[in-house]
């Protein structure tokens, strides 16, 4: 005790601040709330809403109702970092080797933010390398509010074949997806099983390999894939 008292007196004599035991914590940097209250767009600033992009952490989250450009979607898929595969790679329909065609390529132009969010939701959970986006807004698709043409649908399939990671995730992960019955396929008779994303409400329809006659009387063959409708 005598030694401690002596040390204290020496330090106090040299500089009283050396025995001042107060600790000052740095102030927390809390951003101001600029949303103006509860709203469907709470947390989005004016530029976010206009561009359809909101940054949250390391991932760009897309405003669900925004209609997006090709460049915006592709840049955000890369920023996401899940490795999501896209038919045609980095070249969209109408450009480069896909100029004048919609075969072998994908167009995201006009897709809704919620549509892209659904792709990334699954890609994050199973690994983007295990699924490939095969169609969004390009080509000739049926009209309607919930359609490819309006940016509310996309087609995808697993890269590891039937009953691979994508198929098993949608059909077997009951914590995230639930079976919601069937619908009739384009031929009017084949039944397509439906699975609903419990979190987003998106409906995933597993459309089988199918040969059918289109409205022009032509015979077409469609490969097995997931047809995803956004709510």
BAVEX-900229 format. One record per residue (C-alpha): residue number from 1; residue in three letters; x, y, z. Coordinates in nm, 2 decimals, decimal comma. Example, Ala and Ser with C-alpha at 12.3 -4.5 7.8 and 13.67 -1.06 7.14 Angstrom:
! residues 2
{site 1; "ALA"; {1,23; -0,45; 0,78}};
{site 2; "SER"; {1,37; -0,11; 0,71}};
! end
This chain:
! residues 231
{site 1; "UNK"; {0,00; 0,00; 0,00}};
{site 2; "UNK"; {0,29; 0,24; 0,08}};
{site 3; "UNK"; {0,44; 0,17; -0,26}};
{site 4; "UNK"; {0,11; 0,24; -0,44}};
{site 5; "UNK"; {0,07; 0,56; -0,25}};
{site 6; "UNK"; {0,42; 0,66; -0,33}};
{site 7; "UNK"; {0,38; 0,59; -0,70}};
{site 8; "UNK"; {0,05; 0,79; -0,70}};
{site 9; "UNK"; {0,22; 1,10; -0,54}};
{site 10; "UNK"; {0,51; 1,08; -0,79}};
{site 11; "UNK"; {0,28; 1,06; -1,09}};
{site 12; "UNK"; {0,05; 1,34; -0,95}};
{site 13; "UNK"; {0,36; 1,56; -0,90}};
{site 14; "UNK"; {0,48; 1,50; -1,26}};
{site 15; "UNK"; {0,13; 1,55; -1,43}};
{site 16; "UNK"; {-0,21; 1,53; -1,25}};
{site 17; "UNK"; {-0,37; 1,40; -1,57}};
{site 18; "UNK"; {-0,17; 1,08; -1,54}};
{site 19; "UNK"; {-0,39; 0,98; -1,25}};
{site 20; "UNK"; {-0,71; 1,10; -1,39}};
{site 21; "UNK"; {-0,91; 0,78; -1,45}};
{site 22; "UNK"; {-1,19; 0,93; -1,66}};
{site 23; "UNK"; {-1,26; 0,75; -2,00}};
{site 24; "UNK"; {-1,44; 0,93; -2,28}};
{site 25; "UNK"; {-1,62; 0,71; -2,53}};
{site 26; "UNK"; {-1,64; 0,84; -2,89}};
{site 27; "UNK"; {-1,98; 0,96; -3,00}};
{site 28; "UNK"; {-2,18; 0,71; -3,21}};
{site 29; "UNK"; {-2,23; 0,82; -3,57}};
{site 30; "UNK"; {-2,60; 0,77; -3,62}};
{site 31; "UNK"; {-2,74; 0,89; -3,96}};
{site 32; "UNK"; {-3,04; 1,12; -3,94}};
{site 33; "UNK"; {-3,38; 0,98; -4,03}};
{site 34; "UNK"; {-3,47; 1,14; -4,36}};
{site 35; "UNK"; {-3,76; 0,92; -4,45}};
{site 36; "UNK"; {-4,02; 1,14; -4,30}};
{site 37; "UNK"; {-4,20; 0,86; -4,13}};
{site 38; "UNK"; {-4,33; 0,52; -4,22}};
{site 39; "UNK"; {-4,36; 0,45; -4,59}};
{site 40; "UNK"; {-4,32; 0,18; -4,85}};
{site 41; "UNK"; {-4,01; 0,37; -4,96}};
{site 42; "UNK"; {-3,88; 0,43; -4,61}};
{site 43; "UNK"; {-3,50; 0,44; -4,62}};
{site 44; "UNK"; {-3,48; 0,53; -4,98}};
{site 45; "UNK"; {-3,36; 0,88; -5,08}};
{site 46; "UNK"; {-3,46; 1,06; -5,40}};
{site 47; "UNK"; {-3,17; 0,93; -5,61}};
{site 48; "UNK"; {-3,24; 0,57; -5,48}};
{site 49; "UNK"; {-3,60; 0,59; -5,59}};
{site 50; "UNK"; {-3,52; 0,73; -5,94}};
{site 51; "UNK"; {-3,25; 0,48; -6,01}};
{site 52; "UNK"; {-3,42; 0,19; -5,84}};
{site 53; "UNK"; {-3,12; 0,11; -5,62}};
{site 54; "UNK"; {-3,07; 0,12; -5,25}};
{site 55; "UNK"; {-2,74; 0,03; -5,09}};
{site 56; "UNK"; {-2,77; -0,18; -4,77}};
{site 57; "UNK"; {-2,44; -0,31; -4,64}};
{site 58; "UNK"; {-2,24; -0,47; -4,92}};
{site 59; "UNK"; {-2,53; -0,56; -5,14}};
{site 60; "UNK"; {-2,74; -0,33; -5,36}};
{site 61; "UNK"; {-3,11; -0,39; -5,29}};
{site 62; "UNK"; {-3,34; -0,29; -5,57}};
{site 63; "UNK"; {-3,66; -0,09; -5,50}};
{site 64; "UNK"; {-3,93; -0,34; -5,56}};
{site 65; "UNK"; {-4,16; -0,13; -5,78}};
{site 66; "UNK"; {-3,88; 0,03; -5,99}};
{site 67; "UNK"; {-3,85; -0,04; -6,36}};
{site 68; "UNK"; {-3,49; -0,10; -6,43}};
{site 69; "UNK"; {-3,24; -0,07; -6,71}};
{site 70; "UNK"; {-3,02; -0,34; -6,85}};
{site 71; "UNK"; {-2,71; -0,17; -6,71}};
{site 72; "UNK"; {-2,86; -0,12; -6,36}};
{site 73; "UNK"; {-2,96; -0,49; -6,32}};
{site 74; "UNK"; {-2,63; -0,63; -6,45}};
{site 75; "UNK"; {-2,42; -0,40; -6,23}};
{site 76; "UNK"; {-2,62; -0,50; -5,92}};
{site 77; "UNK"; {-2,60; -0,87; -6,00}};
{site 78; "UNK"; {-2,22; -0,83; -6,01}};
{site 79; "UNK"; {-2,22; -0,62; -5,69}};
{site 80; "UNK"; {-2,43; -0,89; -5,52}};
{site 81; "UNK"; {-2,13; -1,13; -5,56}};
{site 82; "UNK"; {-2,33; -1,45; -5,55}};
{site 83; "UNK"; {-2,20; -1,56; -5,89}};
{site 84; "UNK"; {-2,55; -1,58; -6,04}};
{site 85; "UNK"; {-2,52; -1,72; -6,40}};
{site 86; "UNK"; {-2,69; -1,56; -6,70}};
{site 87; "UNK"; {-2,76; -1,71; -7,04}};
{site 88; "UNK"; {-2,53; -1,53; -7,29}};
{site 89; "UNK"; {-2,30; -1,42; -7,01}};
{site 90; "UNK"; {-2,22; -1,05; -7,00}};
{site 91; "UNK"; {-2,37; -0,98; -7,35}};
{site 92; "UNK"; {-2,75; -0,90; -7,35}};
{site 93; "UNK"; {-2,99; -0,96; -7,63}};
{site 94; "UNK"; {-2,96; -0,70; -7,91}};
{site 95; "UNK"; {-2,59; -0,64; -7,85}};
{site 96; "UNK"; {-2,26; -0,79; -7,98}};
{site 97; "UNK"; {-2,30; -1,15; -8,11}};
{site 98; "UNK"; {-2,67; -1,13; -8,01}};
{site 99; "UNK"; {-2,75; -0,83; -8,22}};
{site 100; "UNK"; {-3,09; -0,89; -8,39}};
{site 101; "UNK"; {-3,18; -1,20; -8,19}};
{site 102; "UNK"; {-3,33; -1,31; -7,86}};
{site 103; "UNK"; {-3,20; -1,66; -7,87}};
{site 104; "UNK"; {-2,92; -1,77; -7,64}};
{site 105; "UNK"; {-2,93; -1,45; -7,45}};
{site 106; "UNK"; {-3,12; -1,26; -7,18}};
{site 107; "UNK"; {-3,26; -0,90; -7,16}};
{site 108; "UNK"; {-3,32; -0,74; -6,82}};
{site 109; "UNK"; {-3,44; -0,41; -6,97}};
{site 110; "UNK"; {-3,77; -0,32; -6,80}};
{site 111; "UNK"; {-3,75; -0,58; -6,52}};
{site 112; "UNK"; {-3,89; -0,48; -6,19}};
{site 113; "UNK"; {-3,67; -0,45; -5,88}};
{site 114; "UNK"; {-3,87; -0,72; -5,71}};
{site 115; "UNK"; {-3,80; -0,96; -6,00}};
{site 116; "UNK"; {-3,42; -0,92; -5,96}};
{site 117; "UNK"; {-3,44; -0,93; -5,58}};
{site 118; "UNK"; {-3,61; -1,27; -5,61}};
{site 119; "UNK"; {-3,33; -1,40; -5,83}};
{site 120; "UNK"; {-3,07; -1,28; -5,58}};
{site 121; "UNK"; {-3,26; -1,41; -5,28}};
{site 122; "UNK"; {-3,23; -1,76; -5,41}};
{site 123; "UNK"; {-2,88; -1,72; -5,55}};
{site 124; "UNK"; {-2,75; -1,60; -5,21}};
{site 125; "UNK"; {-2,89; -1,90; -5,04}};
{site 126; "UNK"; {-2,78; -2,18; -5,28}};
{site 127; "UNK"; {-2,49; -2,01; -5,45}};
{site 128; "UNK"; {-2,54; -1,83; -5,79}};
{site 129; "UNK"; {-2,32; -2,08; -5,97}};
{site 130; "UNK"; {-2,60; -2,34; -5,91}};
{site 131; "UNK"; {-2,87; -2,15; -6,11}};
{site 132; "UNK"; {-2,88; -1,97; -6,45}};
{site 133; "UNK"; {-3,13; -1,71; -6,56}};
{site 134; "UNK"; {-3,26; -1,81; -6,90}};
{site 135; "UNK"; {-3,53; -1,55; -6,98}};
{site 136; "UNK"; {-3,66; -1,22; -6,84}};
{site 137; "UNK"; {-3,81; -0,95; -7,07}};
{site 138; "UNK"; {-3,67; -1,05; -7,42}};
{site 139; "UNK"; {-3,86; -1,25; -7,69}};
{site 140; "UNK"; {-4,23; -1,31; -7,74}};
{site 141; "UNK"; {-4,41; -1,38; -7,41}};
{site 142; "UNK"; {-4,77; -1,38; -7,31}};
{site 143; "UNK"; {-4,91; -1,03; -7,23}};
{site 144; "UNK"; {-5,06; -0,94; -6,90}};
{site 145; "UNK"; {-4,98; -0,76; -6,58}};
{site 146; "UNK"; {-4,79; -1,04; -6,43}};
{site 147; "UNK"; {-4,58; -1,12; -6,74}};
{site 148; "UNK"; {-4,23; -1,13; -6,87}};
{site 149; "UNK"; {-4,31; -0,84; -7,10}};
{site 150; "UNK"; {-4,40; -0,62; -6,79}};
{site 151; "UNK"; {-4,09; -0,73; -6,60}};
{site 152; "UNK"; {-4,28; -0,94; -6,35}};
{site 153; "UNK"; {-4,14; -1,28; -6,45}};
{site 154; "UNK"; {-3,82; -1,46; -6,51}};
{site 155; "UNK"; {-3,72; -1,82; -6,61}};
{site 156; "UNK"; {-3,44; -2,01; -6,45}};
{site 157; "UNK"; {-3,30; -2,36; -6,41}};
{site 158; "UNK"; {-3,04; -2,54; -6,21}};
{site 159; "UNK"; {-2,69; -2,58; -6,36}};
{site 160; "UNK"; {-2,64; -2,91; -6,19}};
{site 161; "UNK"; {-2,94; -3,09; -6,36}};
{site 162; "UNK"; {-3,27; -3,23; -6,25}};
{site 163; "UNK"; {-3,31; -3,25; -5,87}};
{site 164; "UNK"; {-3,00; -3,04; -5,82}};
{site 165; "UNK"; {-2,95; -2,77; -5,56}};
{site 166; "UNK"; {-3,21; -2,53; -5,71}};
{site 167; "UNK"; {-3,48; -2,79; -5,74}};
{site 168; "UNK"; {-3,43; -2,93; -5,40}};
{site 169; "UNK"; {-3,42; -2,59; -5,24}};
{site 170; "UNK"; {-3,76; -2,48; -5,39}};
{site 171; "UNK"; {-3,94; -2,81; -5,34}};
{site 172; "UNK"; {-3,79; -2,93; -5,01}};
{site 173; "UNK"; {-3,71; -2,62; -4,80}};
{site 174; "UNK"; {-4,04; -2,60; -4,62}};
{site 175; "UNK"; {-3,92; -2,32; -4,40}};
{site 176; "UNK"; {-3,90; -2,09; -4,70}};
{site 177; "UNK"; {-4,13; -2,24; -4,97}};
{site 178; "UNK"; {-4,47; -2,41; -4,96}};
{site 179; "UNK"; {-4,66; -2,61; -5,22}};
{site 180; "UNK"; {-4,96; -2,42; -5,34}};
{site 181; "UNK"; {-5,11; -2,67; -5,59}};
{site 182; "UNK"; {-5,09; -2,68; -5,96}};
{site 183; "UNK"; {-5,18; -2,49; -6,28}};
{site 184; "UNK"; {-5,23; -2,59; -6,64}};
{site 185; "UNK"; {-4,94; -2,56; -6,88}};
{site 186; "UNK"; {-4,95; -2,39; -7,22}};
{site 187; "UNK"; {-5,08; -2,71; -7,38}};
{site 188; "UNK"; {-5,40; -2,68; -7,17}};
{site 189; "UNK"; {-5,36; -3,03; -7,01}};
{site 190; "UNK"; {-5,02; -3,07; -6,84}};
{site 191; "UNK"; {-5,03; -2,99; -6,47}};
{site 192; "UNK"; {-4,75; -2,77; -6,34}};
{site 193; "UNK"; {-4,66; -2,78; -5,97}};
{site 194; "UNK"; {-4,65; -2,45; -5,79}};
{site 195; "UNK"; {-4,43; -2,34; -5,49}};
{site 196; "UNK"; {-4,47; -2,01; -5,31}};
{site 197; "UNK"; {-4,19; -1,81; -5,14}};
{site 198; "UNK"; {-4,32; -1,75; -4,79}};
{site 199; "UNK"; {-4,12; -1,43; -4,75}};
{site 200; "UNK"; {-4,18; -1,26; -5,09}};
{site 201; "UNK"; {-4,50; -1,42; -5,22}};
{site 202; "UNK"; {-4,33; -1,51; -5,55}};
{site 203; "UNK"; {-4,47; -1,82; -5,71}};
{site 204; "UNK"; {-4,22; -2,07; -5,87}};
{site 205; "UNK"; {-4,38; -2,30; -6,13}};
{site 206; "UNK"; {-4,18; -2,61; -6,24}};
{site 207; "UNK"; {-4,26; -2,63; -6,61}};
{site 208; "UNK"; {-4,16; -2,97; -6,77}};
{site 209; "UNK"; {-4,01; -3,04; -7,11}};
{site 210; "UNK"; {-4,29; -2,99; -7,35}};
{site 211; "UNK"; {-4,36; -3,01; -7,72}};
{site 212; "UNK"; {-4,66; -2,80; -7,82}};
{site 213; "UNK"; {-4,82; -2,61; -8,11}};
{site 214; "UNK"; {-4,81; -2,24; -8,07}};
{site 215; "UNK"; {-5,07; -1,98; -8,18}};
{site 216; "UNK"; {-4,91; -1,97; -8,53}};
{site 217; "UNK"; {-4,95; -2,34; -8,58}};
{site 218; "UNK"; {-4,58; -2,41; -8,54}};
{site 219; "UNK"; {-4,45; -2,70; -8,33}};
{site 220; "UNK"; {-4,21; -2,59; -8,05}};
{site 221; "UNK"; {-4,02; -2,77; -7,78}};
{site 222; "UNK"; {-3,96; -2,60; -7,45}};
{site 223; "UNK"; {-3,70; -2,73; -7,20}};
{site 224; "UNK"; {-3,77; -2,80; -6,83}};
{site 225; "UNK"; {-3,73; -2,48; -6,62}};
{site 226; "UNK"; {-3,87; -2,27; -6,34}};
{site 227; "UNK"; {-4,12; -2,00; -6,44}};
{site 228; "UNK"; {-4,12; -1,74; -6,16}};
{site 229; "UNK"; {-4,40; -1,49; -6,12}};
{site 230; "UNK"; {-4,35; -1,20; -5,89}};
{site 231; "UNK"; {-4,63; -1,07; -5,67}};
! end
